[in-house]
Amino acid sequence: MEPQNPAAESRAAKMIREVFESGRPVSYVRTSEEQRVAAVLRAVRLDGDVLPVWTWSLTEGFASQDGVRESGTGDPRKALDFVVAAQGPAIFHLKDLHEPLRDHPEIRRRLRDVYDACRDRRKFAVITAPVRYLPEEIERSVAFLELRPPDAIELTDFVRRETGVPPEAADRAAVALQGLTIDESRYALRRALAVSPTLEPECLPALYQEKKLLIQRTGFIELIDDAGRLEDIGGLDILKKWLLERRKLFQLRETLAAEIVPKGLLMMGIPGCGKSACVKAIASCFGLPLYRIEMIEIFSGRHGKPEGAFVEACKMMEEMAPAVLWFDEIEMGINSTENAGEQGRMFAFFLTWMQEKTSGLFVAATANRIDLLPAEMIRKGRFDEVFFVDIPSQQEQIEIFKIHLNRRKVDSAGFDFQQLTTFTNGWTGAEIEQCVVSAITRARLADRPVLEHDLISIAAKQVPLSRTMKEQINHIREWAFERAIRASANQSGR
């Protein structure tokens, strides 16, 4: 890594430089990216100077950045003796010293000697390890750092070095790679270069595949590939207009005050009326990947305590930003039936996190059992807006029928949709889609085109959700009447 312009200094380089400038002689960096830390250490400038870097491991001993090895320093005690005796400013990168620290009291004692020998002499010992282990004897003397995944600055620099593509393509790839380590980014780049040697926009899905492998390891986060489009959703004109306006603000987030950058929205309403389809369309509209946190999986117990899994998921998603994050049926994990214990702590964390999360993460939450949602969640400041998605109006039903028929390449030019909707009063969008699927199935079995009569005959026999769950739907509408904005202009407002 070449020395960077301070104006374009990466997050990792800035963090380590500031620790050195404070004079802290011993640092502990928890990370599995040893090579990345080594590159950052070689690039750090103090008062304009690049300090020589010595690297140590238990198997190789000390070696200079020129590859010159210092014999006899494989033993941890002798390695620390070498640091104490070294003359002149230098950085000493100690890999996996946590194990000798754990097992040998004399190593812990000698590290305290290193602290005294390096202090105020521009000598810095940096311990790196994939786990945290700081003995009590030295804990207050060591600066502990968590190395987060590389930011856009570091990734852009990496992409340019690896590929030599133009700055615009490198910037685009860097945004798609955020959340990955440098090694993971290298594998993702190789996938993308096979699609487009110049990293054109069509290679982005290949970059996201490496992210998919990463989040699959969690077991409770999913990367959604089948993002839809706003124009493929019938009705909901108020919601669509709101999203298009917020898209402009979200794209300008780096230049706007944090308080006006969109945080996210909460959609509540009748099951089957398009909430999930809308979330998928948000990601497409914003040009971002879509991740879904599976609340049921978090509470399954298969991934440790739900509280820890939930916090891990939220923090991981911040590293993946920019992105759209979907909490599906959020009321099943965060609701008002529990106000203490683990679920209460999760709720408190979520409220704080929504206030403080990175501006590059747009949260879209959906809920069916809206009466379970705590009042604190729907107040202004948590989400930018709360929308209520009701059963589509007659005109919206016609629009939904046409969308589903066109998507399946059915010629509906001669259909009388006004007549059809006399049989679909109170239908949800999901019920309309199923009617279309059933009609196509009937026509395919008869080896003929789909007819208007197919739709009508199926619709006449179907009992809609609005009739079988009339009381529950009325309860939902009453609850949402003064708490949410209607997603469609065809229904009454607040």
MOJO-V822534 format. One record per residue. RES is the residue in one small letter. PHI is phi in radians with two decimals (none if undefined). PSI is psi in whole degrees, 0 to 359 (NA if undefined). Layout:
res->RES phi->PHI psi->PSI
res->RES phi->PHI psi->PSI
This chain:
res->m phi->none psi->127
res->e phi->-1.35 psi->151
res->p phi->-0.97 psi->137
res->q phi->-1.72 psi->154
res->n phi->-1.12 psi->129
res->p phi->-0.94 psi->330
res->a phi->-1.18 psi->338
res->a phi->-2.05 psi->32
res->e phi->-1.24 psi->134
res->s phi->-1.26 psi->164
res->r phi->-1.05 psi->317
res->a phi->-1.17 psi->315
res->a phi->-1.11 psi->320
res->k phi->-1.12 psi->318
res->m phi->-1.06 psi->313
res->i phi->-1.25 psi->320
res->r phi->-1.05 psi->317
res->e phi->-1.14 psi->326
res->v phi->-1.13 psi->317
res->f phi->-1.12 psi->318
res->e phi->-1.14 psi->334
res->s phi->-1.29 psi->347
res->g phi->1.58 psi->4
res->r phi->-1.15 psi->118
res->p phi->-1.41 psi->337
res->v phi->-2.22 psi->128
res->s phi->-2.23 psi->151
res->y phi->-2.19 psi->117
res->v phi->-1.92 psi->116
res->r phi->-1.47 psi->117
res->t phi->-2.96 psi->155
res->s phi->-1.72 psi->358
res->e phi->-1.67 psi->73
res->e phi->-1.07 psi->315
res->q phi->-1.15 psi->325
res->r phi->-1.15 psi->317
res->v phi->-1.07 psi->318
res->a phi->-1.04 psi->319
res->a phi->-1.14 psi->319
res->v phi->-1.13 psi->318
res->l phi->-1.09 psi->322
res->r phi->-1.21 psi->339
res->a phi->-1.68 psi->348
res->v phi->-1.15 psi->134
res->r phi->-2.00 psi->133
res->l phi->-2.06 psi->116
res->d phi->0.95 psi->37
res->g phi->1.51 psi->354
res->d phi->-1.78 psi->142
res->v phi->-1.70 psi->119
res->l phi->-1.44 psi->146
res->p phi->-1.12 psi->146
res->v phi->-2.06 psi->127
res->w phi->-1.86 psi->137
res->t phi->-2.07 psi->133
res->w phi->-2.17 psi->142
res->s phi->-2.47 psi->160
res->l phi->-1.11 psi->331
res->t phi->-1.57 psi->333
res->e phi->-1.98 psi->345
res->g phi->1.27 psi->199
res->f phi->-1.50 psi->141
res->a phi->-2.47 psi->142
res->s phi->-1.35 psi->170
res->q phi->-1.22 psi->348
res->d phi->-1.53 psi->358
res->g phi->1.62 psi->4
res->v phi->-1.36 psi->124
res->r phi->-1.65 psi->145
res->e phi->-1.76 psi->106
res->s phi->-1.12 psi->148
res->g phi->1.42 psi->8
res->t phi->-1.85 psi->13
res->g phi->-1.19 psi->329
res->d phi->-1.20 psi->131
res->p phi->-1.01 psi->322
res->r phi->-1.13 psi->317
res->k phi->-1.19 psi->328
res->a phi->-1.12 psi->317
res->l phi->-1.21 psi->327
res->d phi->-1.08 psi->321
res->f phi->-1.10 psi->319
res->v phi->-1.11 psi->316
res->v phi->-1.09 psi->320
res->a phi->-1.44 psi->345
res->a phi->-1.07 psi->141
res->q phi->-1.84 psi->139
res->g phi->1.54 psi->163
res->p phi->-1.09 psi->143
res->a phi->-2.99 psi->162
res->i phi->-2.02 psi->132
res->f phi->-2.02 psi->110
res->h phi->-1.62 psi->112
res->l phi->-1.88 psi->110
res->k phi->-1.52 psi->130
res->d phi->0.96 psi->40
res->l phi->-1.30 psi->353
res->h phi->-1.11 psi->328
res->e phi->-1.20 psi->310
res->p phi->-1.03 psi->324
res->l phi->-1.10 psi->323
res->r phi->-1.19 psi->323
res->d phi->-1.74 psi->342
res->h phi->-2.28 psi->113
res->p phi->-1.05 psi->327
res->e phi->-1.20 psi->333
res->i phi->-1.23 psi->320
res->r phi->-1.11 psi->319
res->r phi->-1.14 psi->318
res->r phi->-1.21 psi->329
res->l phi->-1.14 psi->326
res->r phi->-1.16 psi->327
res->d phi->-1.18 psi->322
res->v phi->-1.04 psi->319
res->y phi->-0.97 psi->311
res->d phi->-1.18 psi->322
res->a phi->-1.25 psi->333
res->c phi->-1.65 psi->338
res->r phi->-1.07 psi->130
res->d phi->1.08 psi->23
res->r phi->-2.13 psi->13
res->r phi->0.97 psi->35
res->k phi->-2.02 psi->132
res->f phi->-2.34 psi->126
res->a phi->-1.76 psi->126
res->v phi->-2.12 psi->113
res->i phi->-1.62 psi->131
res->t phi->-2.10 psi->140
res->a phi->-2.79 psi->152
res->p phi->-1.36 psi->351
res->v phi->-2.22 psi->162
res->r phi->-1.68 psi->124
res->y phi->-2.56 psi->106
res->l phi->-2.18 psi->107
res->p phi->-1.03 psi->152
res->e phi->-1.03 psi->328
res->e phi->-1.09 psi->330
res->i phi->-2.05 psi->359
res->e phi->-1.00 psi->318
res->r phi->-1.32 psi->346
res->s phi->-1.62 psi->347
res->v phi->-1.90 psi->134
res->a phi->-1.45 psi->115
res->f phi->-1.63 psi->129
res->l phi->-2.24 psi->140
res->e phi->-1.78 psi->121
res->l phi->-1.48 psi->107
res->r phi->-1.33 psi->164
res->p phi->-1.00 psi->154
res->p phi->-1.03 psi->144
res->d phi->-1.53 psi->184
res->a phi->-1.09 psi->324
res->i phi->-1.10 psi->311
res->e phi->-1.15 psi->320
res->l phi->-1.21 psi->322
res->t phi->-1.08 psi->316
res->d phi->-1.07 psi->319
res->f phi->-1.12 psi->314
res->v phi->-1.09 psi->318
res->r phi->-1.11 psi->319
res->r phi->-1.18 psi->321
res->e phi->-1.34 psi->327
res->t phi->-2.08 psi->332
res->g phi->1.22 psi->21
res->v phi->-1.33 psi->163
res->p phi->-1.04 psi->156
res->p phi->-0.94 psi->319
res->e phi->-1.09 psi->317
res->a phi->-1.19 psi->322
res->a phi->-1.13 psi->318
res->d phi->-1.11 psi->319
res->r phi->-1.12 psi->316
res->a phi->-1.17 psi->321
res->a phi->-1.07 psi->320
res->v phi->-1.10 psi->318
res->a phi->-1.20 psi->335
res->l phi->-1.55 psi->351
res->q phi->-1.03 psi->136
res->g phi->1.84 psi->344
res->l phi->-1.69 psi->154
res->t phi->-1.30 psi->172
res->i phi->-1.10 psi->317
res->d phi->-1.11 psi->315
res->e phi->-1.10 psi->323
res->s phi->-1.13 psi->324
res->r phi->-1.11 psi->317
res->y phi->-1.14 psi->319
res->a phi->-1.12 psi->320
res->l phi->-1.07 psi->321
res->r phi->-1.12 psi->322
res->r phi->-1.07 psi->313
res->a phi->-1.18 psi->321
res->l phi->-1.14 psi->333
res->a phi->-1.20 psi->334
res->v phi->-1.48 psi->316
res->s phi->-2.57 psi->109
res->p phi->-1.06 psi->342
res->t phi->-1.88 psi->13
res->l phi->0.97 psi->51
res->e phi->-1.25 psi->167
res->p phi->-0.95 psi->332
res->e phi->-1.19 psi->351
res->c phi->-1.56 psi->354
res->l phi->-1.02 psi->318
res->p phi->-0.99 psi->326
res->a phi->-1.16 psi->323
res->l phi->-1.14 psi->322
res->y phi->-1.21 psi->338
res->q phi->-1.08 psi->324
res->e phi->-1.18 psi->324
res->k phi->-1.11 psi->322
res->k phi->-1.07 psi->318
res->l phi->-1.09 psi->322
res->l phi->-1.14 psi->310
res->i phi->-1.32 psi->338
res->q phi->-1.10 psi->333
res->r phi->-1.18 psi->336
res->t phi->-1.25 psi->322
res->g phi->1.51 psi->349
res->f phi->-2.23 psi->9
res->i phi->-2.19 psi->140
res->e phi->-2.24 psi->136
res->l phi->-1.58 psi->119
res->i phi->-1.55 psi->119
res->d phi->-1.55 psi->328
res->d phi->-1.57 psi->61
res->a phi->-1.18 psi->140
res->g phi->-1.71 psi->194
res->r phi->-2.23 psi->150
res->l phi->-1.05 psi->323
res->e phi->-1.22 psi->348
res->d phi->-1.61 psi->8
res->i phi->-1.96 psi->126
res->g phi->-1.41 psi->137
res->g phi->1.26 psi->210
res->l phi->0.95 psi->42
res->d phi->-1.13 psi->324
res->i phi->-1.15 psi->316
res->l phi->-1.10 psi->317
res->k phi->-1.09 psi->316
res->k phi->-1.08 psi->318
res->w phi->-1.07 psi->316
res->l phi->-1.13 psi->317
res->l phi->-1.11 psi->323
res->e phi->-1.19 psi->317
res->r phi->-1.24 psi->335
res->r phi->-1.03 psi->318
res->k phi->-1.07 psi->316
res->l phi->-1.15 psi->319
res->f phi->-1.12 psi->321
res->q phi->-1.19 psi->336
res->l phi->-1.72 psi->17
res->r phi->-1.03 psi->330
res->e phi->-1.25 psi->341
res->t phi->-1.93 psi->1
res->l phi->-1.89 psi->158
res->a phi->-1.11 psi->142
res->a phi->-1.01 psi->329
res->e phi->-1.22 psi->341
res->i phi->-1.88 psi->1
res->v phi->-1.33 psi->127
res->p phi->-1.00 psi->131
res->k phi->-1.61 psi->320
res->g phi->2.76 psi->183
res->l phi->-2.46 psi->159
res->l phi->-2.06 psi->126
res->m phi->-1.97 psi->124
res->m phi->-2.18 psi->159
res->g phi->2.68 psi->197
res->i phi->-1.25 psi->134
res->p phi->-1.03 psi->139
res->g phi->1.52 psi->10
res->c phi->-1.81 psi->14
res->g phi->1.83 psi->14
res->k phi->-1.12 psi->314
res->s phi->-1.14 psi->319
res->a phi->-1.09 psi->323
res->c phi->-1.14 psi->318
res->v phi->-1.05 psi->316
res->k phi->-1.09 psi->324
res->a phi->-1.24 psi->331
res->i phi->-1.05 psi->314
res->a phi->-1.06 psi->317
res->s phi->-1.15 psi->317
res->c phi->-1.08 psi->318
res->f phi->-1.44 psi->350
res->g phi->1.20 psi->38
res->l phi->-2.23 psi->156
res->p phi->-1.22 psi->155
res->l phi->-2.05 psi->126
res->y phi->-2.05 psi->143
res->r phi->-2.10 psi->129
res->i phi->-1.62 psi->122
res->e phi->-1.52 psi->100
res->m phi->-1.12 psi->322
res->i phi->-1.10 psi->320
res->e phi->-1.17 psi->322
res->i phi->-1.06 psi->321
res->f phi->-1.49 psi->2
res->s phi->-1.25 psi->337
res->g phi->1.52 psi->357
res->r phi->-1.33 psi->349
res->h phi->-2.14 psi->32
res->g phi->1.51 psi->196
res->k phi->-1.13 psi->135
res->p phi->-0.96 psi->321
res->e phi->-1.04 psi->314
res->g phi->-1.15 psi->320
res->a phi->-1.14 psi->321
res->f phi->-1.16 psi->315
res->v phi->-1.10 psi->317
res->e phi->-1.06 psi->318
res->a phi->-1.09 psi->315
res->c phi->-1.13 psi->317
res->k phi->-1.20 psi->322
res->m phi->-1.10 psi->320
res->m phi->-1.15 psi->328
res->e phi->-1.09 psi->324
res->e phi->-1.23 psi->336
res->m phi->-1.45 psi->349
res->a phi->-1.04 psi->148
res->p phi->-1.38 psi->140
res->a phi->-2.91 psi->167
res->v phi->-1.82 psi->129
res->l phi->-1.96 psi->124
res->w phi->-1.87 psi->120
res->f phi->-1.77 psi->102
res->d phi->-1.49 psi->134
res->e phi->0.84 psi->57
res->i phi->-1.09 psi->335
res->e phi->-1.17 psi->341
res->m phi->-1.30 psi->341
res->g phi->-1.95 psi->331
res->i phi->-2.26 psi->102
res->n phi->-2.50 psi->178
res->s phi->-1.58 psi->6
res->t phi->-1.38 psi->343
res->e phi->-2.21 psi->130
res->n phi->-2.18 psi->11
res->a phi->-2.55 psi->176
res->g phi->1.27 psi->201
res->e phi->-1.08 psi->316
res->q phi->-1.16 psi->324
res->g phi->-1.13 psi->321
res->r phi->-1.19 psi->322
res->m phi->-1.09 psi->319
res->f phi->-1.12 psi->316
res->a phi->-1.11 psi->319
res->f phi->-1.10 psi->317
res->f phi->-1.09 psi->318
res->l phi->-1.08 psi->316
res->t phi->-1.17 psi->318
res->w phi->-1.10 psi->320
res->m phi->-1.08 psi->329
res->q phi->-1.32 psi->327
res->e phi->-1.97 psi->356
res->k phi->-1.07 psi->164
res->t phi->-1.06 psi->146
res->s phi->-1.22 psi->346
res->g phi->-1.49 psi->5
res->l phi->-2.00 psi->116
res->f phi->-1.74 psi->120
res->v phi->-1.68 psi->128
res->a phi->-2.10 psi->114
res->a phi->-1.95 psi->141
res->t phi->-2.13 psi->148
res->a phi->-2.57 psi->142
res->n phi->-1.84 psi->311
res->r phi->-1.45 psi->72
res->i phi->-1.20 psi->339
res->d phi->-1.22 psi->346
res->l phi->-1.48 psi->348
res->l phi->-1.29 psi->130
res->p phi->-1.15 psi->148
res->a phi->-1.06 psi->327
res->e phi->-1.09 psi->333
res->m phi->-1.32 psi->328
res->i phi->-1.70 psi->1
res->r phi->-1.26 psi->158
res->k phi->-1.05 psi->141
res->g phi->1.91 psi->331
res->r phi->-1.40 psi->297
res->f phi->-1.90 psi->153
res->d phi->-1.16 psi->324
res->e phi->-2.72 psi->153
res->v phi->-2.03 psi->122
res->f phi->-1.93 psi->143
res->f phi->-1.90 psi->124
res->v phi->-1.81 psi->110
res->d phi->-1.73 psi->177
res->i phi->-1.08 psi->135
res->p phi->-1.12 psi->148
res->s phi->-1.27 psi->176
res->q phi->-1.07 psi->315
res->q phi->-1.14 psi->323
res->e phi->-1.18 psi->325
res->q phi->-1.08 psi->318
res->i phi->-1.06 psi->316
res->e phi->-1.08 psi->319
res->i phi->-1.19 psi->318
res->f phi->-0.98 psi->312
res->k phi->-1.09 psi->319
res->i phi->-1.07 psi->313
res->h phi->-1.24 psi->325
res->l phi->-1.22 psi->316
res->n phi->-1.13 psi->321
res->r phi->-1.06 psi->330
res->r phi->-1.78 psi->16
res->k phi->1.01 psi->42
res->v phi->-1.74 psi->126
res->d phi->-1.34 psi->109
res->s phi->-1.95 psi->21
res->a phi->-1.02 psi->325
res->g phi->-1.71 psi->9
res->f phi->-1.35 psi->143
res->d phi->-1.67 psi->90
res->f phi->-1.24 psi->331
res->q phi->-1.07 psi->317
res->q phi->-1.15 psi->320
res->l phi->-1.06 psi->319
res->t phi->-1.23 psi->348
res->t phi->-1.19 psi->340
res->f phi->-1.69 psi->355
res->t phi->-2.09 psi->26
res->n phi->-1.07 psi->126
res->g phi->1.47 psi->9
res->w phi->-1.37 psi->148
res->t phi->-1.56 psi->167
res->g phi->-1.09 psi->324
res->a phi->-1.13 psi->323
res->e phi->-1.21 psi->325
res->i phi->-1.13 psi->316
res->e phi->-1.07 psi->317
res->q phi->-1.17 psi->327
res->c phi->-1.10 psi->317
res->v phi->-1.12 psi->316
res->v phi->-1.08 psi->316
res->s phi->-1.12 psi->321
res->a phi->-1.14 psi->318
res->i phi->-1.12 psi->320
res->t phi->-1.08 psi->315
res->r phi->-1.07 psi->316
res->a phi->-1.16 psi->321
res->r phi->-1.14 psi->320
res->l phi->-1.12 psi->328
res->a phi->-1.55 psi->358
res->d phi->0.99 psi->52
res->r phi->-2.60 psi->169
res->p phi->-1.22 psi->160
res->v phi->-1.25 psi->133
res->l phi->-1.94 psi->157
res->e phi->-1.00 psi->324
res->h phi->-1.08 psi->327
res->d phi->-1.03 psi->314
res->l phi->-1.14 psi->316
res->i phi->-1.15 psi->315
res->s phi->-1.14 psi->324
res->i phi->-1.26 psi->318
res->a phi->-1.11 psi->324
res->a phi->-1.15 psi->336
res->k phi->-1.66 psi->349
res->q phi->-1.58 psi->134
res->v phi->-1.72 psi->116
res->p phi->-1.30 psi->161
res->l phi->-1.03 psi->324
res->s phi->-1.10 psi->340
res->r phi->-1.63 psi->319
res->t phi->-1.31 psi->335
res->m phi->-2.14 psi->42
res->k phi->-1.02 psi->315
res->e phi->-1.14 psi->317
res->q phi->-1.14 psi->320
res->i phi->-1.19 psi->320
res->n phi->-1.11 psi->323
res->h phi->-1.11 psi->318
res->i phi->-1.09 psi->316
res->r phi->-1.12 psi->317
res->e phi->-1.12 psi->320
res->w phi->-1.14 psi->320
res->a phi->-1.46 psi->348
res->f phi->-0.96 psi->315
res->e phi->-1.87 psi->10
res->r phi->-2.02 psi->349
res->a phi->-2.53 psi->159
res->i phi->-1.54 psi->137
res->r phi->-1.19 psi->136
res->a phi->-1.33 psi->345
res->s phi->-2.20 psi->141
res->a phi->-1.26 psi->346
res->n phi->-1.40 psi->356
res->q phi->-1.98 psi->162
res->s phi->-1.16 psi->150
res->g phi->-1.40 psi->199
res->r phi->-1.11 psi->NA
